[in-house]
Amino acid sequence: MKKISIGLIGFGNIGTGVVKLLEQNEKLISEKLGAKLVLKKIADVNITASRGVKISKNVLTTNARDIINDPEISIVIELMGGYEPARTFVL
């Protein structure tokens, strides 16, 4: 099955919720897309906080550019609070 890599910028309450939804609905999403979504990288200012989801340490980064500049990541989900630096990352 084809894989689609995702990068998530922002791993607070909303970001954690998105990760949980992706995990809980993995099978349904894969069936609908005909591809498996793979959460390749998560960027947040605090990567040591417990969030109630199991995430490999090599997936976490404090640098959003690790996601933005990764040619293997097809989908970037921006969930940072506020206007900046989110605007700069998206544009």
C-alpha positions, 0 to 999 in steps of 0.5 A: 500500500502506498504511504503518505508522510505527514508532518505536524507543526504544533503538538499541544492540545489540538495537535495531540488530539489530531494524533489520537484521531489519526491513530484511532481512525487509521484503518478507515482513513487508509481504506478511504485514501487507498494509502497509509498515512504515516506521521513522520515528524512532529515539531513543537517547542516542548518535546519532552512533555507527556501528551498521553500518546506514544510517539517515538523520540526520533519523530519529535523535533523542536525545529519546524523547518525539519518538516517544511524542508523534508521532501518526503513529507507530502502533508504539513498540518499547522496547529500552532497558536497565534499568527506568527510564526505560523504565517511565516511557516505556511507562506 
